[in-house]
Amino acid sequence: MVKFIMTRNDLIKKLQEMLKVYPQKDIAYAVKIMFDSMVEALKREERIEIRGFGNFTIRERKSRTGRNPKSGAEVKLEKRKVPFFKTGKELRLMVNNKK
Amino acid sequence: MTKIDIIQNVYEKLGFSKKESSDIVESVFDIIKDSLAQGDKVKISGFGNFVVKEKRARRGRNPQTGQEISITARRVLTFKSSQVLRKALNG
């Protein structure tokens, strides 16, 4: 199966084709605002719920001592926050069904 | 934060109407969903990558009863956050 990669720019182009009557520049800007506002929400540790798509939440990772896999040197990893995505039911079924 | 809040953000910062803002936001998620349903990768710079992975069939166990069950081969969606996003969260 040939896998295509859809980038942020491809997404904007597709959106501009779909919504031809809208100012094209503003569509690109709207996409930026969308993802920026999601990043801001995650920074506030707010949960993002997109029905049919999925939820983004923040998980805390405890600090631990890790190792540089190349040099073997010990490194201290501080406690940190990582984003976590749980796929929504509709999207999970969409991804799994089409073979 | 829900889709409504994202639409509100787009509405407040651009000259689009509520309806247009809603169309844009809904379309973005629809486009991403359709691409993933086809097995494509979706890379949103500054946010993260959505990748569909093939999982092989395996023997599993019901954790409650301990009964063995067979898990069929399936495709699952994974999200890897971008380094930019992870840095922003820990800055």
N, CA and C atoms of all chains as a GROMACS GRO file, in nm:
protein
  570
    1MET      N    1   0.084  -0.120   0.000
    1MET     CA    2   0.000   0.000   0.000
    1MET      C    3   0.088   0.126   0.000
    2VAL      N    4   0.056   0.215  -0.091
    2VAL     CA    5   0.131   0.340  -0.096
    2VAL      C    6   0.078   0.434   0.012
    3LYS      N    7   0.167   0.484   0.093
    3LYS     CA    8   0.123   0.574   0.198
    3LYS      C    9   0.155   0.718   0.161
    4PHE      N   10   0.054   0.800   0.171
    4PHE     CA   11   0.075   0.941   0.144
    4PHE      C   12   0.090   1.014   0.275
    5ILE      N   13   0.160   1.123   0.267
    5ILE     CA   14   0.175   1.207   0.385
    5ILE      C   15   0.100   1.336   0.359
    6MET      N   16   0.010   1.368   0.448
    6MET     CA   17  -0.059   1.496   0.436
    6MET      C   18   0.004   1.593   0.535
    7THR      N   19   0.061   1.701   0.483
    7THR     CA   20   0.123   1.800   0.570
    7THR      C   21   0.022   1.911   0.600
    8ARG      N   22   0.064   1.999   0.687
    8ARG     CA   23  -0.019   2.114   0.720
    8ARG      C   24  -0.052   2.196   0.594
    9ASN      N   25   0.047   2.209   0.504
    9ASN     CA   26   0.024   2.284   0.380
    9ASN      C   27  -0.075   2.214   0.287
   10ASP      N   28  -0.064   2.080   0.278
   10ASP     CA   29  -0.159   2.004   0.196
   10ASP      C   30  -0.300   2.023   0.250
   11LEU      N   31  -0.310   2.023   0.382
   11LEU     CA   32  -0.439   2.041   0.447
   11LEU      C   33  -0.500   2.176   0.412
   12ILE      N   34  -0.417   2.278   0.416
   12ILE     CA   35  -0.464   2.414   0.382
   12ILE      C   36  -0.509   2.420   0.237
   13LYS      N   37  -0.430   2.359   0.147
   13LYS     CA   38  -0.466   2.358   0.004
   13LYS      C   39  -0.600   2.291  -0.019
   14LYS      N   40  -0.619   2.177   0.045
   14LYS     CA   41  -0.743   2.103   0.030
   14LYS      C   42  -0.863   2.185   0.082
   15LEU      N   43  -0.840   2.250   0.192
   15LEU     CA   44  -0.944   2.333   0.254
   15LEU      C   45  -0.980   2.450   0.162
   16GLN      N   46  -0.879   2.508   0.100
   16GLN     CA   47  -0.902   2.620   0.008
   16GLN      C   48  -0.981   2.574  -0.114
   17GLU      N   49  -0.956   2.449  -0.159
   17GLU     CA   50  -1.034   2.395  -0.271
   17GLU      C   51  -1.179   2.373  -0.232
   18MET      N   52  -1.197   2.324  -0.110
   18MET     CA   53  -1.333   2.295  -0.062
   18MET      C   54  -1.414   2.421  -0.038
   19LEU      N   55  -1.347   2.524   0.012
   19LEU     CA   56  -1.416   2.648   0.047
   19LEU      C   57  -1.368   2.761  -0.043
   20LYS      N   58  -1.394   2.746  -0.171
   20LYS     CA   59  -1.339   2.838  -0.272
   20LYS      C   60  -1.382   2.983  -0.254
   21VAL      N   61  -1.504   3.003  -0.201
   21VAL     CA   62  -1.554   3.141  -0.192
   21VAL      C   63  -1.493   3.219  -0.076
   22TYR      N   64  -1.424   3.148   0.014
   22TYR     CA   65  -1.364   3.217   0.129
   22TYR      C   66  -1.230   3.277   0.090
   23PRO      N   67  -1.192   3.390   0.149
   23PRO     CA   68  -1.058   3.446   0.119
   23PRO      C   69  -0.949   3.344   0.152
   24GLN      N   70  -0.867   3.312   0.051
   24GLN     CA   71  -0.768   3.205   0.064
   24GLN      C   72  -0.666   3.228   0.174
   25LYS      N   73  -0.623   3.353   0.185
   25LYS     CA   74  -0.523   3.385   0.287
   25LYS      C   75  -0.579   3.362   0.426
   26ASP      N   76  -0.704   3.401   0.442
   26ASP     CA   77  -0.768   3.388   0.572
   26ASP      C   78  -0.787   3.243   0.612
   27ILE      N   79  -0.806   3.155   0.512
   27ILE     CA   80  -0.820   3.013   0.543
   27ILE      C   81  -0.690   2.960   0.603
   28ALA      N   82  -0.579   2.998   0.541
   28ALA     CA   83  -0.449   2.956   0.594
   28ALA      C   84  -0.431   3.008   0.736
   29TYR      N   85  -0.474   3.131   0.759
   29TYR     CA   86  -0.460   3.191   0.891
   29TYR      C   87  -0.552   3.124   0.992
   30ALA      N   88  -0.672   3.085   0.945
   30ALA     CA   89  -0.766   3.018   1.034
   30ALA      C   90  -0.709   2.885   1.084
   31VAL      N   91  -0.639   2.813   0.996
   31VAL     CA   92  -0.578   2.685   1.036
   31VAL      C   93  -0.472   2.710   1.142
   32LYS      N   94  -0.397   2.818   1.124
   32LYS     CA   95  -0.295   2.852   1.223
   32LYS      C   96  -0.361   2.882   1.358
   33ILE      N   97  -0.468   2.962   1.353
   33ILE     CA   98  -0.538   2.998   1.477
   33ILE      C   99  -0.592   2.873   1.547
   34MET      N  100  -0.645   2.781   1.466
   34MET     CA  101  -0.698   2.656   1.523
   34MET      C  102  -0.595   2.580   1.605
   35PHE      N  103  -0.482   2.551   1.541
   35PHE     CA  104  -0.382   2.470   1.610
   35PHE      C  105  -0.314   2.549   1.722
   36ASP      N  106  -0.295   2.680   1.700
   36ASP     CA  107  -0.237   2.763   1.806
   36ASP      C  108  -0.327   2.762   1.930
   37SER      N  109  -0.458   2.770   1.908
   37SER     CA  110  -0.548   2.774   2.023
   37SER      C  111  -0.549   2.639   2.096
   38MET      N  112  -0.527   2.531   2.020
   38MET     CA  113  -0.518   2.399   2.083
   38MET      C  114  -0.390   2.387   2.166
   39VAL      N  115  -0.281   2.439   2.111
   39VAL     CA  116  -0.154   2.438   2.185
   39VAL      C  117  -0.168   2.519   2.315
   40GLU      N  118  -0.234   2.635   2.303
   40GLU     CA  119  -0.252   2.720   2.421
   40GLU      C  120  -0.335   2.648   2.528
   41ALA      N  121  -0.439   2.578   2.484
   41ALA     CA  122  -0.523   2.503   2.579
   41ALA      C  123  -0.440   2.397   2.652
   42LEU      N  124  -0.357   2.326   2.577
   42LEU     CA  125  -0.274   2.222   2.639
   42LEU      C  126  -0.173   2.283   2.736
   43LYS      N  127  -0.125   2.402   2.702
   43LYS     CA  128  -0.031   2.471   2.793
   43LYS      C  129  -0.099   2.503   2.924
   44ARG      N  130  -0.229   2.534   2.918
   44ARG     CA  131  -0.305   2.561   3.041
   44ARG      C  132  -0.347   2.430   3.108
   45GLU      N  133  -0.301   2.318   3.050
   45GLU     CA  134  -0.337   2.183   3.097
   45GLU      C  135  -0.485   2.157   3.084
   46GLU      N  136  -0.544   2.220   2.985
   46GLU     CA  137  -0.685   2.199   2.957
   46GLU      C  138  -0.698   2.078   2.866
   47ARG      N  139  -0.802   2.002   2.887
   47ARG     CA  140  -0.830   1.885   2.806
   47ARG      C  141  -0.903   1.933   2.680
   48ILE      N  142  -0.870   1.875   2.565
   48ILE     CA  143  -0.938   1.911   2.440
   48ILE      C  144  -1.023   1.793   2.396
   49GLU      N  145  -1.151   1.817   2.380
   49GLU     CA  146  -1.242   1.710   2.339
   49GLU      C  147  -1.303   1.742   2.205
   50ILE      N  148  -1.270   1.664   2.103
   50ILE     CA  149  -1.327   1.682   1.970
   50ILE      C  150  -1.412   1.558   1.941
   51ARG      N  151  -1.542   1.574   1.948
   51ARG     CA  152  -1.630   1.458   1.930
   51ARG      C  153  -1.610   1.396   1.793
   52GLY      N  154  -1.600   1.265   1.790
   52GLY     CA  155  -1.582   1.193   1.664
   52GLY      C  156  -1.437   1.186   1.620
   53PHE      N  157  -1.352   1.267   1.685
   53PHE     CA  158  -1.210   1.269   1.648
   53PHE      C  159  -1.125   1.210   1.761
   54GLY      N  160  -1.132   1.274   1.876
   54GLY     CA  161  -1.057   1.221   1.990
   54GLY      C  162  -1.032   1.328   2.095
   55ASN      N  163  -0.966   1.287   2.202
   55ASN     CA  164  -0.935   1.379   2.311
   55ASN      C  165  -0.784   1.393   2.330
   56PHE      N  166  -0.743   1.516   2.357
   56PHE     CA  167  -0.602   1.542   2.391
   56PHE      C  168  -0.597   1.576   2.539
   57THR      N  169  -0.507   1.511   2.611
   57THR     CA  170  -0.490   1.542   2.752
   57THR      C  171  -0.341   1.554   2.783
   58ILE      N  172  -0.313   1.609   2.900
   58ILE     CA  173  -0.173   1.621   2.942
   58ILE      C  174  -0.144   1.514   3.047
   59ARG      N  175  -0.035   1.444   3.027
   59ARG     CA  176   0.008   1.347   3.128
   59ARG      C  177   0.142   1.389   3.185
   60GLU      N  178   0.158   1.366   3.315
   60GLU     CA  179   0.284   1.400   3.382
   60GLU      C  180   0.376   1.279   3.378
   61ARG      N  181   0.500   1.302   3.343
   61ARG     CA  182   0.601   1.196   3.353
   61ARG      C  183   0.689   1.230   3.472
   62LYS      N  184   0.712   1.130   3.557
   62LYS     CA  185   0.795   1.152   3.676
   62LYS      C  186   0.941   1.171   3.635
   63SER      N  187   1.015   1.237   3.719
   63SER     CA  188   1.158   1.251   3.689
   63SER      C  189   1.225   1.115   3.710
   64ARG      N  190   1.325   1.086   3.628
   64ARG     CA  191   1.395   0.959   3.643
   64ARG      C  192   1.536   0.974   3.588
   65THR      N  193   1.617   0.878   3.620
   65THR     CA  194   1.752   0.879   3.565
   65THR      C  195   1.754   0.793   3.440
   66GLY      N  196   1.789   0.855   3.331
   66GLY     CA  197   1.794   0.783   3.206
   66GLY      C  198   1.938   0.763   3.163
   67ARG      N  199   1.954   0.707   3.047
   67ARG     CA  200   2.088   0.682   2.997
   67ARG      C  201   2.093   0.724   2.851
   68ASN      N  202   2.199   0.789   2.814
   68ASN     CA  203   2.220   0.818   2.673
   68ASN      C  204   2.252   0.684   2.606
   69PRO      N  205   2.167   0.640   2.513
   69PRO     CA  206   2.186   0.507   2.456
   69PRO      C  207   2.318   0.492   2.379
   70LYS      N  208   2.372   0.601   2.334
   70LYS     CA  209   2.499   0.594   2.258
   70LYS      C  210   2.619   0.586   2.350
   71SER      N  211   2.627   0.680   2.444
   71SER     CA  212   2.747   0.687   2.527
   71SER      C  213   2.731   0.609   2.656
   72GLY      N  214   2.607   0.578   2.693
   72GLY     CA  215   2.585   0.506   2.818
   72GLY      C  216   2.590   0.598   2.939
   73ALA      N  217   2.614   0.727   2.916
   73ALA     CA  218   2.624   0.821   3.027
   73ALA      C  219   2.487   0.842   3.093
   74GLU      N  220   2.486   0.852   3.223
   74GLU     CA  221   2.360   0.874   3.294
   74GLU      C  222   2.315   1.018   3.277
   75VAL      N  223   2.188   1.036   3.254
   75VAL     CA  224   2.133   1.172   3.247
   75VAL      C  225   2.009   1.179   3.335
   76LYS      N  226   1.997   1.293   3.401
   76LYS     CA  227   1.880   1.312   3.488
   76LYS      C  228   1.768   1.370   3.403
   77LEU      N  229   1.655   1.301   3.399
   77LEU     CA  230   1.539   1.352   3.327
   77LEU      C  231   1.443   1.413   3.428
   78GLU      N  232   1.415   1.541   3.408
   78GLU     CA  233   1.325   1.611   3.499
   78GLU      C  234   1.182   1.566   3.478
   79LYS      N  235   1.101   1.590   3.577
   79LYS     CA  236   0.958   1.566   3.565
   79LYS      C  237   0.904   1.654   3.451
   80ARG      N  238   0.820   1.598   3.366
   80ARG     CA  239   0.773   1.676   3.252
   80ARG      C  240   0.631   1.638   3.211
   81LYS      N  241   0.574   1.727   3.131
   81LYS     CA  242   0.438   1.705   3.082
   81LYS      C  243   0.444   1.660   2.937
   82VAL      N  244   0.363   1.561   2.903
   82VAL     CA  245   0.356   1.517   2.764
   82VAL      C  246   0.209   1.512   2.720
   83PRO      N  247   0.184   1.550   2.594
   83PRO     CA  248   0.047   1.540   2.544
   83PRO      C  249   0.012   1.395   2.513
   84PHE      N  250  -0.112   1.359   2.537
   84PHE     CA  251  -0.158   1.224   2.510
   84PHE      C  252  -0.287   1.233   2.427
   85PHE      N  253  -0.296   1.149   2.325
   85PHE     CA  254  -0.416   1.150   2.240
   85PHE      C  255  -0.489   1.019   2.250
   86LYS      N  256  -0.619   1.026   2.275
   86LYS     CA  257  -0.701   0.905   2.272
   86LYS      C  258  -0.798   0.919   2.155
   87THR      N  259  -0.788   0.825   2.061
   87THR     CA  260  -0.873   0.831   1.942
   87THR      C  261  -1.020   0.815   1.978
   88GLY      N  262  -1.104   0.896   1.918
   88GLY     CA  263  -1.248   0.886   1.939
   88GLY      C  264  -1.305   0.765   1.867
   89LYS      N  265  -1.424   0.726   1.908
   89LYS     CA  266  -1.483   0.602   1.856
   89LYS      C  267  -1.504   0.607   1.705
   90GLU      N  268  -1.562   0.716   1.656
   90GLU     CA  269  -1.591   0.726   1.513
   90GLU      C  270  -1.464   0.712   1.429
   91LEU      N  271  -1.360   0.786   1.469
   91LEU     CA  272  -1.234   0.782   1.394
   91LEU      C  273  -1.167   0.645   1.407
   92ARG      N  274  -1.177   0.585   1.526
   92ARG     CA  275  -1.117   0.452   1.547
   92ARG      C  276  -1.179   0.352   1.450
   93LEU      N  277  -1.310   0.358   1.435
   93LEU     CA  278  -1.378   0.266   1.344
   93LEU      C  279  -1.344   0.298   1.198
   94MET      N  280  -1.335   0.427   1.166
   94MET     CA  281  -1.299   0.467   1.029
   94MET      C  282  -1.162   0.414   0.989
   95VAL      N  283  -1.068   0.425   1.082
   95VAL     CA  284  -0.930   0.383   1.055
   95VAL      C  285  -0.922   0.232   1.041
   96ASN      N  286  -0.999   0.162   1.120
   96ASN     CA  287  -0.989   0.016   1.123
   96ASN      C  288  -1.068  -0.054   1.013
   97ASN      N  289  -1.177   0.006   0.971
   97ASN     CA  290  -1.266  -0.064   0.878
   97ASN      C  291  -1.215  -0.071   0.735
   98LYS      N  292  -1.165   0.040   0.686
   98LYS     CA  293  -1.127   0.046   0.546
   98LYS      C  294  -1.001  -0.034   0.523
   99LYS      N  295  -1.011  -0.149   0.463
   99LYS     CA  296  -0.893  -0.232   0.440
   99LYS      C  297  -0.847  -0.218   0.297
  100MET      N  298  -1.163   2.230   2.658
  100MET     CA  299  -1.181   2.292   2.528
  100MET      C  300  -1.252   2.196   2.434
  101THR      N  301  -1.355   2.246   2.367
  101THR     CA  302  -1.426   2.163   2.269
  101THR      C  303  -1.419   2.233   2.133
  102LYS      N  304  -1.482   2.171   2.035
  102LYS     CA  305  -1.482   2.226   1.900
  102LYS      C  306  -1.542   2.368   1.900
  103ILE      N  307  -1.644   2.387   1.983
  103ILE     CA  308  -1.710   2.519   1.991
  103ILE      C  309  -1.609   2.628   2.028
  104ASP      N  310  -1.520   2.598   2.124
  104ASP     CA  311  -1.420   2.696   2.167
  104ASP      C  312  -1.321   2.727   2.055
  105ILE      N  313  -1.286   2.625   1.979
  105ILE     CA  314  -1.192   2.645   1.868
  105ILE      C  315  -1.259   2.733   1.761
  106ILE      N  316  -1.386   2.705   1.733
  106ILE     CA  317  -1.462   2.785   1.636
  106ILE      C  318  -1.469   2.931   1.683
  107GLN      N  319  -1.495   2.949   1.811
  107GLN     CA  320  -1.504   3.083   1.870
  107GLN      C  321  -1.373   3.160   1.852
  108ASN      N  322  -1.261   3.091   1.871
  108ASN     CA  323  -1.129   3.152   1.852
  108ASN      C  324  -1.110   3.200   1.710
  109VAL      N  325  -1.145   3.116   1.614
  109VAL     CA  326  -1.132   3.152   1.472
  109VAL      C  327  -1.224   3.269   1.441
  110TYR      N  328  -1.344   3.264   1.495
  110TYR     CA  329  -1.443   3.368   1.472
  110TYR      C  330  -1.396   3.504   1.524
  111GLU      N  331  -1.340   3.504   1.645
  111GLU     CA  332  -1.298   3.630   1.707
  111GLU      C  333  -1.177   3.692   1.639
  112LYS      N  334  -1.088   3.608   1.586
  112LYS     CA  335  -0.963   3.662   1.534
  112LYS      C  336  -0.964   3.690   1.384
  113LEU      N  337  -1.069   3.645   1.314
  113LEU     CA  338  -1.075   3.667   1.170
  113LEU      C  339  -1.209   3.725   1.130
  114GLY      N  340  -1.219   3.769   1.006
  114GLY     CA  341  -1.342   3.831   0.960
  114GLY      C  342  -1.453   3.735   0.919
  115PHE      N  343  -1.436   3.607   0.949
  115PHE     CA  344  -1.538   3.510   0.912
  115PHE      C  345  -1.660   3.517   1.003
  116SER      N  346  -1.774   3.479   0.948
  116SER     CA  347  -1.894   3.470   1.030
  116SER      C  348  -1.884   3.344   1.116
  117LYS      N  349  -1.978   3.330   1.209
  117LYS     CA  350  -1.981   3.210   1.293
  117LYS      C  351  -1.995   3.085   1.207
  118LYS      N  352  -2.083   3.093   1.108
  118LYS     CA  353  -2.109   2.979   1.021
  118LYS      C  354  -1.984   2.942   0.941
  119GLU      N  355  -1.917   3.045   0.887
  119GLU     CA  356  -1.795   3.019   0.810
  119GLU      C  357  -1.684   2.961   0.898
  120SER      N  358  -1.671   3.018   1.019
  120SER     CA  359  -1.569   2.968   1.112
  120SER      C  360  -1.596   2.823   1.144
  121SER      N  361  -1.723   2.791   1.166
  121SER     CA  362  -1.761   2.654   1.197
  121SER      C  363  -1.732   2.561   1.079
  122ASP      N  364  -1.763   2.607   0.956
  122ASP     CA  365  -1.735   2.527   0.837
  122ASP      C  366  -1.586   2.495   0.824
  123ILE      N  367  -1.504   2.596   0.852
  123ILE     CA  368  -1.359   2.576   0.839
  123ILE      C  369  -1.310   2.472   0.940
  124VAL      N  370  -1.349   2.490   1.066
  124VAL     CA  371  -1.301   2.399   1.171
  124VAL      C  372  -1.352   2.256   1.147
  125GLU      N  373  -1.479   2.244   1.114
  125GLU     CA  374  -1.535   2.111   1.086
  125GLU      C  375  -1.462   2.046   0.968
  126SER      N  376  -1.436   2.127   0.862
  126SER     CA  377  -1.370   2.073   0.744
  126SER      C  378  -1.229   2.025   0.775
  127VAL      N  379  -1.158   2.099   0.860
  127VAL     CA  380  -1.021   2.059   0.895
  127VAL      C  381  -1.023   1.919   0.958
  128PHE      N  382  -1.112   1.898   1.054
  128PHE     CA  383  -1.116   1.766   1.119
  128PHE      C  384  -1.164   1.658   1.021
  129ASP      N  385  -1.258   1.695   0.932
  129ASP     CA  386  -1.305   1.598   0.832
  129ASP      C  387  -1.193   1.557   0.736
  130ILE      N  388  -1.116   1.654   0.691
  130ILE     CA  389  -1.006   1.624   0.598
  130ILE      C  390  -0.905   1.531   0.666
  131ILE      N  391  -0.871   1.563   0.791
  131ILE     CA  392  -0.775   1.479   0.863
  131ILE      C  393  -0.831   1.338   0.880
  132LYS      N  394  -0.957   1.329   0.918
  132LYS     CA  395  -1.019   1.198   0.940
  132LYS      C  396  -1.019   1.114   0.811
  133ASP      N  397  -1.055   1.177   0.699
  133ASP     CA  398  -1.060   1.104   0.572
  133ASP      C  399  -0.921   1.055   0.531
  134SER      N  400  -0.820   1.139   0.551
  134SER     CA  401  -0.684   1.097   0.516
  134SER      C  402  -0.641   0.977   0.599
  135LEU      N  403  -0.671   0.983   0.729
  135LEU     CA  404  -0.631   0.873   0.818
  135LEU      C  405  -0.708   0.746   0.785
  136ALA      N  406  -0.835   0.761   0.744
  136ALA     CA  407  -0.916   0.644   0.708
  136ALA      C  408  -0.856   0.574   0.586
  137GLN      N  409  -0.787   0.651   0.501
  137GLN     CA  410  -0.720   0.592   0.384
  137GLN      C  411  -0.583   0.535   0.419
  138GLY      N  412  -0.543   0.552   0.543
  138GLY     CA  413  -0.414   0.500   0.586
  138GLY      C  414  -0.300   0.600   0.569
  139ASP      N  415  -0.333   0.722   0.530
  139ASP     CA  416  -0.229   0.824   0.512
  139ASP      C  417  -0.179   0.876   0.648
  140LYS      N  418  -0.059   0.932   0.642
  140LYS     CA  419  -0.001   0.998   0.758
  140LYS      C  420  -0.042   1.144   0.756
  141VAL      N  421  -0.067   1.203   0.869
  141VAL     CA  422  -0.098   1.346   0.872
  141VAL      C  423   0.003   1.416   0.963
  142LYS      N  424   0.076   1.510   0.905
  142LYS     CA  425   0.179   1.581   0.980
  142LYS      C  426   0.142   1.727   0.995
  143ILE      N  427   0.116   1.768   1.116
  143ILE     CA  428   0.085   1.908   1.142
  143ILE      C  429   0.205   1.969   1.214
  144SER      N  430   0.283   2.048   1.140
  144SER     CA  431   0.404   2.104   1.201
  144SER      C  432   0.366   2.192   1.319
  145GLY      N  433   0.443   2.182   1.425
  145GLY     CA  434   0.416   2.260   1.545
  145GLY      C  435   0.314   2.196   1.637
  146PHE      N  436   0.252   2.087   1.590
  146PHE     CA  437   0.152   2.019   1.673
  146PHE      C  438   0.186   1.871   1.691
  147GLY      N  439   0.187   1.798   1.581
  147GLY     CA  440   0.225   1.657   1.591
  147GLY      C  441   0.185   1.578   1.468
  148ASN      N  442   0.219   1.449   1.470
  148ASN     CA  443   0.190   1.360   1.357
  148ASN      C  444   0.090   1.252   1.396
  149PHE      N  445  -0.005   1.228   1.308
  149PHE     CA  446  -0.100   1.119   1.326
  149PHE      C  447  -0.061   1.007   1.230
  150VAL      N  448  -0.038   0.889   1.283
  150VAL     CA  449   0.007   0.777   1.200
  150VAL      C  450  -0.080   0.654   1.226
  151VAL      N  451  -0.122   0.589   1.117
  151VAL     CA  452  -0.200   0.466   1.128
  151VAL      C  453  -0.103   0.348   1.132
  152LYS      N  454  -0.118   0.264   1.232
  152LYS     CA  455  -0.028   0.148   1.244
  152LYS      C  456  -0.107   0.018   1.230
  153GLU      N  457  -0.044  -0.078   1.163
  153GLU     CA  458  -0.105  -0.210   1.148
  153GLU      C  459  -0.067  -0.295   1.267
  154LYS      N  460  -0.166  -0.355   1.332
  154LYS     CA  461  -0.137  -0.446   1.444
  154LYS      C  462  -0.170  -0.586   1.398
  155ARG      N  463  -0.080  -0.680   1.426
  155ARG     CA  464  -0.106  -0.818   1.389
  155ARG      C  465  -0.204  -0.884   1.486
  156ALA      N  466  -0.266  -0.991   1.441
  156ALA     CA  467  -0.355  -1.067   1.529
  156ALA      C  468  -0.272  -1.128   1.642
  157ARG      N  469  -0.327  -1.136   1.761
  157ARG     CA  470  -0.255  -1.197   1.872
  157ARG      C  471  -0.354  -1.257   1.970
  158ARG      N  472  -0.299  -1.344   2.056
  158ARG     CA  473  -0.379  -1.403   2.161
  158ARG      C  474  -0.381  -1.305   2.277
  159GLY      N  475  -0.499  -1.276   2.325
  159GLY     CA  476  -0.508  -1.187   2.440
  159GLY      C  477  -0.579  -1.257   2.554
  160ARG      N  478  -0.602  -1.184   2.660
  160ARG     CA  479  -0.668  -1.241   2.776
  160ARG      C  480  -0.764  -1.138   2.832
  161ASN      N  481  -0.878  -1.179   2.869
  161ASN     CA  482  -0.968  -1.089   2.939
  161ASN      C  483  -0.910  -1.068   3.078
  162PRO      N  484  -0.871  -0.946   3.111
  162PRO     CA  485  -0.802  -0.923   3.239
  162PRO      C  486  -0.891  -0.954   3.359
  163GLN      N  487  -1.020  -0.952   3.338
  163GLN     CA  488  -1.109  -0.976   3.452
  163GLN      C  489  -1.131  -1.126   3.477
  164THR      N  490  -1.154  -1.200   3.369
  164THR     CA  491  -1.184  -1.342   3.387
  164THR      C  492  -1.063  -1.431   3.362
  165GLY      N  493  -0.960  -1.376   3.297
  165GLY     CA  494  -0.841  -1.456   3.267
  165GLY      C  495  -0.862  -1.545   3.146
  166GLN      N  496  -0.978  -1.536   3.087
  166GLN     CA  497  -1.010  -1.620   2.972
  166GLN      C  498  -0.932  -1.575   2.849
  167GLU      N  499  -0.881  -1.674   2.774
  167GLU     CA  500  -0.805  -1.640   2.654
  167GLU      C  501  -0.899  -1.602   2.540
  168ILE      N  502  -0.863  -1.497   2.469
  168ILE     CA  503  -0.943  -1.457   2.354
  168ILE      C  504  -0.848  -1.426   2.239
  169SER      N  505  -0.897  -1.435   2.117
  169SER     CA  506  -0.809  -1.400   2.006
  169SER      C  507  -0.843  -1.258   1.962
  170ILE      N  508  -0.737  -1.180   1.943
  170ILE     CA  509  -0.754  -1.042   1.900
  170ILE      C  510  -0.718  -1.037   1.753
  171THR      N  511  -0.810  -0.991   1.672
  171THR     CA  512  -0.787  -0.991   1.528
  171THR      C  513  -0.690  -0.880   1.487
  172ALA      N  514  -0.633  -0.895   1.369
  172ALA     CA  515  -0.544  -0.791   1.315
  172ALA      C  516  -0.626  -0.664   1.298
  173ARG      N  517  -0.564  -0.551   1.327
  173ARG     CA  518  -0.637  -0.425   1.317
  173ARG      C  519  -0.545  -0.308   1.288
  174ARG      N  520  -0.608  -0.201   1.253
  174ARG     CA  521  -0.533  -0.077   1.233
  174ARG      C  522  -0.568   0.018   1.346
  175VAL      N  523  -0.466   0.080   1.402
  175VAL     CA  524  -0.491   0.176   1.509
  175VAL      C  525  -0.421   0.308   1.478
  176LEU      N  526  -0.473   0.412   1.535
  176LEU     CA  527  -0.418   0.545   1.513
  176LEU      C  528  -0.328   0.584   1.629
  177THR      N  529  -0.209   0.635   1.597
  177THR     CA  530  -0.121   0.684   1.704
  177THR      C  531  -0.091   0.831   1.679
  178PHE      N  532  -0.066   0.902   1.787
  178PHE     CA  533  -0.031   1.043   1.777
  178PHE      C  534   0.105   1.065   1.842
  179LYS      N  535   0.193   1.128   1.767
  179LYS     CA  536   0.323   1.164   1.826
  179LYS      C  537   0.330   1.316   1.827
  180SER      N  538   0.340   1.373   1.946
  180SER     CA  539   0.341   1.518   1.957
  180SER      C  540   0.472   1.573   1.902
  181SER      N  541   0.466   1.693   1.848
  181SER     CA  542   0.588   1.753   1.792
  181SER      C  543   0.677   1.800   1.905
  182GLN      N  544   0.806   1.808   1.874
  182GLN     CA  545   0.902   1.853   1.975
  182GLN      C  546   0.872   1.996   2.018
  183VAL      N  547   0.824   2.076   1.921
  183VAL     CA  548   0.788   2.215   1.949
  183VAL      C  549   0.678   2.220   2.056
  184LEU      N  550   0.579   2.134   2.042
  184LEU     CA  551   0.468   2.130   2.138
  184LEU      C  552   0.518   2.084   2.275
  185ARG      N  553   0.600   1.979   2.275
  185ARG     CA  554   0.650   1.928   2.404
  185ARG      C  555   0.734   2.033   2.476
  186LYS      N  556   0.812   2.108   2.398
  186LYS     CA  557   0.892   2.216   2.457
  186LYS      C  558   0.803   2.325   2.513
  187ALA      N  559   0.698   2.358   2.438
  187ALA     CA  560   0.606   2.463   2.481
  187ALA      C  561   0.539   2.426   2.614
  188LEU      N  562   0.513   2.298   2.632
  188LEU     CA  563   0.446   2.253   2.755
  188LEU      C  564   0.538   2.257   2.876
  189ASN      N  565   0.667   2.248   2.849
  189ASN     CA  566   0.761   2.239   2.960
  189ASN      C  567   0.852   2.361   2.971
  190GLY      N  568   0.813   2.467   2.900
  190GLY     CA  569   0.897   2.586   2.896
  190GLY      C  570   0.888   2.671   3.021
   0.00000   0.00000   0.00000
